[in-house]
């Protein structure tokens, strides 16, 4: 018995002092000393179901767009293979309809969503649009108010159209706006060295400051309300759309639009905030008759995430909010749950791939892709979490979170790349 215990102790010491663990310990301590930040990391062997190494893995971090991992899981659990686009019912000569939060309607020509357009365009019924099911705010809790002019902070709404942004292109002499509806809201400022476009904080008036012979292109969020949505649908369909406030009955039918994976892919690869926020609304609409993200958040936490090591502080779909807080070990466990839920080929096709696609197209390059993951970036914060396939073919789950650094984000990414490549080559 004594020899057995002695042998086990020796094995434990040898493992704890393995070159991989010693190197990771040094590299991560050096990281915090170099960047004066808060660093968390966990590495998990998926086949062996064991933790290889962890560093501050039980501490909470600002996840930024790593929040979308949670939104993906909620959507996978709540939504089906296709996205509900509208709830509707016909009463006599009138078609009453609700939006479901589906973000794909005429969204930058990214999605082939002619089904919703044709359904509304081709009906011979009078169209009545109701917003009675939308009981939320256009902005999420903890969002930075001065992001309102940036494409990544488009407002939430029950029936998004054009991604709730208008697009502006300027070729040095001519300006084009899509949808053209917003042309009437445009004014011009004095010429600038660098062209810029600024929308008013509280309305859709915007001013363009041109620069001679300089091209300019931007997507600007517009202020959303039910009246504007009705006008945009009317202008797009070229037919009358009435606005009402009455709810639909429980017998309302559902029109489905596009495959769910087409939304998930853009959300996860391009880190699309708008799609993430709208997916939570859509999930809420499936669970209830109310589009309110808190419904989906609570349902997912209470019913699907009770086995996480640490309860997530989760308040929005995109990660724009700085109120979100997750631990690396909970993120790793969530990736394990997703891997158990979704076939590997399908899952990896949804994610950003190092050196190949999405937000890590220019990072983590190798002869064979080895990082399949989700980034998360806010000022002074950067995370990367997902799957690492080693050169020996082992599939690992990792979560690498960095908060409160003051150096350029590229320095942090470069350091993360060095560490993850070391694991790829070593384990």
Residue pairs with C-beta under 8 A, 6 or more apart in sequence:
15 21
19 426
20 52
20 53
20 423
20 426
20 427
21 52
21 53
23 422
23 426
24 41
24 43
24 53
24 55
24 419
24 423
25 53
25 55
27 418
27 419
27 422
28 39
28 41
28 55
28 419
31 37
31 39
31 402
31 415
31 419
32 38
32 39
34 415
35 402
35 405
35 406
35 407
35 411
35 412
35 415
36 405
36 406
37 402
37 403
37 404
37 405
37 406
37 412
38 56
38 59
38 61
38 402
38 403
38 404
39 55
39 56
39 401
39 402
40 55
40 56
40 57
40 59
40 61
40 327
40 328
40 399
40 400
40 401
40 402
40 403
41 53
41 54
41 55
41 56
41 57
41 328
41 398
41 399
41 400
41 401
42 51
42 53
42 54
42 55
42 57
42 328
42 329
42 331
42 332
42 398
42 399
43 51
43 52
43 53
43 54
43 388
43 396
43 397
43 398
43 423
44 50
44 51
44 52
44 332
44 336
44 396
44 397
44 398
45 51
45 52
45 394
45 396
46 336
46 339
46 387
46 395
46 396
46 397
47 394
47 395
52 396
52 427
54 328
54 329
56 328
57 327
57 328
57 329
57 332
57 399
58 309
58 310
58 327
58 329
59 327
59 328
60 310
60 313
60 325
60 326
60 327
61 325
61 326
61 327
61 328
61 381
61 383
61 401
61 402
61 403
62 322
62 324
62 325
62 378
62 381
62 403
63 319
63 324
63 325
63 326
63 331
63 376
63 383
63 401
64 319
64 324
64 376
64 377
64 378
64 381
64 382
64 383
65 271
65 273
65 276
65 318
65 319
65 374
65 375
65 376
65 377
65 383
66 319
66 326
66 331
66 374
66 375
66 376
66 383
66 385
66 399
66 401
67 276
67 314
67 316
67 317
67 318
67 319
67 321
67 324
67 326
67 376
68 267
68 268
68 271
68 276
68 317
68 318
68 319
68 374
68 376
69 331
69 334
69 335
69 338
69 374
69 385
70 300
70 305
70 312
70 314
70 326
70 334
71 267
71 276
71 279
71 280
71 317
71 318
72 264
72 267
72 268
72 338
72 350
73 300
73 304
73 334
73 337
73 338
73 341
74 279
74 280
74 283
74 296
74 297
74 300
74 304
75 260
75 264
75 279
75 282
75 283
76 264
76 338
76 341
76 342
77 300
77 304
77 341
78 283
78 286
78 287
78 296
78 299
78 300
79 260
79 279
79 282
79 283
79 286
80 260
81 259
81 260
82 256
82 257
82 258
82 259
82 260
83 100
83 102
83 104
83 256
83 257
83 258
83 259
83 260
83 263
83 282
84 100
84 102
84 254
84 255
84 256
84 257
84 282
84 285
84 286
85 100
85 102
85 104
85 105
85 113
85 115
85 116
85 119
85 255
85 256
85 257
86 97
86 98
86 99
86 100
86 102
86 116
86 119
86 120
86 159
86 254
86 255
87 97
87 98
87 100
87 133
87 248
87 252
87 253
87 254
87 255
87 285
88 95
88 96
88 97
88 98
88 248
88 252
88 253
88 254
88 255
89 95
89 96
89 248
89 249
89 251
89 252
89 253
90 96
90 125
93 125
93 126
94 125
94 126
94 127
94 128
95 123
95 125
95 126
95 127
95 128
96 128
96 130
96 244
96 246
96 248
97 120
97 127
97 128
97 129
97 130
97 248
98 130
98 131
98 132
98 133
98 158
98 159
98 248
98 252
99 129
99 131
99 133
99 134
99 157
99 158
99 159
99 160
99 229
99 291
100 158
100 254
100 281
100 282
100 285
100 291
101 156
101 157
101 158
101 160
101 278
101 279
101 280
101 281
101 282
101 284
101 285
101 291
102 116
102 160
102 257
102 278
102 282
103 160
103 163
103 263
103 274
103 275
103 278
103 279
104 110
104 111
104 113
104 116
104 257
104 258
104 262
104 263
105 113
105 116
105 117
105 159
105 160
105 161
105 257
106 113
106 117
106 161
106 162
106 163
106 236
107 113
107 160
107 162
107 163
108 162
108 163
108 167
108 219
110 266
111 258
111 262
111 263
112 258
113 257
113 258
115 255
115 256
115 257
115 258
116 255
116 257
117 236
117 237
119 255
120 127
120 233
120 237
121 237
121 239
126 240
126 242
127 233
127 237
127 239
127 240
127 241
127 242
128 241
128 242
128 243
128 244
129 159
129 226
129 229
129 230
129 233
129 241
129 242
129 243
129 244
130 243
130 244
130 245
130 246
130 247
130 248
131 158
131 159
131 226
131 229
131 243
131 245
132 245
132 246
132 247
132 248
133 158
133 247
133 248
133 285
133 289
133 290
133 291
134 157
134 158
134 281
134 291
135 290
135 291
135 292
136 156
136 281
136 291
136 292
136 293
136 294
137 156
138 155
138 156
138 157
138 223
138 224
139 145
139 153
139 155
139 156
140 156
140 277
140 293
140 315
140 316
140 317
140 318
140 320
140 321
141 315
141 316
141 321
141 323
142 315
142 316
142 320
142 321
142 322
142 323
142 324
143 153
143 316
143 320
143 321
144 153
144 320
147 153
147 320
148 199
148 201
148 221
149 198
149 199
149 220
149 221
150 221
151 165
151 218
151 219
151 220
151 221
152 273
152 274
152 320
153 221
153 273
153 320
154 163
154 164
154 165
154 221
154 273
154 274
155 164
155 221
155 222
155 223
155 224
156 164
156 224
156 277
156 278
156 281
156 293
157 164
157 224
157 229
158 229
158 281
158 291
159 229
159 233
160 274
160 278
161 229
161 232
161 233
161 236
162 178
162 179
162 232
163 219
163 274
164 221
164 222
164 224
164 274
165 219
165 220
165 221
165 222
165 274
166 177
166 178
166 179
166 181
166 182
166 219
166 220
166 222
167 177
167 178
167 217
167 218
167 219
167 220
168 175
168 176
168 177
168 197
168 208
168 216
168 217
168 218
168 219
168 220
169 175
169 176
169 216
169 217
170 176
170 195
170 208
170 210
170 214
170 215
170 216
170 217
171 215
172 211
172 212
172 213
172 214
172 215
173 213
175 186
175 208
175 210
177 183
177 186
179 232
179 235
179 236
181 231
181 232
181 235
182 204
182 206
182 222
185 204
185 205
185 206
186 206
186 207
186 208
187 205
187 206
187 207
187 208
188 207
188 208
188 209
188 210
189 207
189 208
189 209
190 209
191 209
191 210
191 211
191 212
192 209
192 210
192 211
193 211
194 211
194 214
195 208
195 209
195 210
195 211
195 214
195 216
196 208
196 209
196 216
197 206
197 207
197 208
197 209
197 216
197 218
197 220
198 206
198 207
198 209
199 205
199 206
199 220
199 221
199 222
200 206
202 223
203 223
204 222
204 223
204 228
206 220
208 216
210 216
222 228
226 243
227 243
230 241
230 242
230 243
233 241
234 240
234 241
247 289
250 289
261 346
261 349
261 350
263 275
263 279
264 350
265 349
265 350
266 272
266 275
267 275
267 276
267 279
268 350
268 351
268 352
268 358
268 374
269 350
269 351
269 352
269 357
269 358
269 359
270 358
270 359
271 352
271 358
271 359
271 374
271 375
271 376
273 317
273 318
273 319
273 320
274 318
276 317
276 318
276 319
277 293
277 316
277 317
277 318
278 317
279 317
280 293
280 296
280 297
280 316
280 317
281 291
281 292
281 293
281 296
282 291
283 295
283 296
283 299
283 300
284 290
284 291
284 292
284 293
284 294
284 295
284 296
285 291
287 295
287 296
287 299
288 295
293 316
293 317
297 314
297 315
301 311
301 312
301 314
304 337
305 311
305 312
305 334
307 333
307 337
308 330
308 333
308 334
309 327
309 329
309 330
309 333
310 326
310 327
310 329
310 330
312 324
312 325
312 326
312 330
313 323
313 324
313 325
313 326
314 324
314 326
315 321
315 323
315 324
316 323
316 324
319 376
319 378
320 378
322 378
326 401
328 385
328 399
328 400
328 401
329 399
331 385
331 399
331 401
332 385
332 397
332 398
332 399
335 385
335 386
335 387
335 397
335 399
336 397
338 347
339 347
339 387
339 397
347 372
348 372
348 387
351 358
351 372
351 373
351 374
351 386
351 387
352 358
352 359
352 360
352 361
352 372
352 373
352 374
352 375
353 360
353 361
353 369
353 371
353 372
354 360
354 363
354 364
354 365
354 366
354 369
354 370
354 371
354 372
354 373
355 361
355 362
355 363
355 364
355 365
355 366
355 369
356 369
358 375
359 375
360 371
360 373
360 375
360 384
363 371
363 413
363 417
364 370
364 371
364 417
364 420
364 421
366 421
366 424
368 389
369 389
370 388
370 389
370 390
370 391
370 424
371 384
371 386
371 387
371 388
371 420
372 386
372 387
372 389
373 384
373 385
373 386
373 387
373 388
373 398
374 384
374 385
374 386
375 382
375 383
375 384
376 382
376 383
376 384
376 385
376 401
377 383
377 409
380 403
380 404
380 405
380 406
381 402
381 403
381 404
381 405
382 402
382 405
382 409
382 412
382 413
382 416
383 399
383 400
383 401
383 402
384 398
384 400
384 416
384 420
385 398
385 399
385 400
385 401
386 397
386 398
387 395
387 396
387 397
387 398
388 395
388 396
388 397
388 398
388 420
388 423
388 424
389 395
389 396
389 424
390 396
390 423
390 424
390 425
390 426
390 427
391 424
391 425
392 427
394 427
396 423
396 427
398 420
398 423
400 416
400 419
400 420
402 412
402 416
405 412
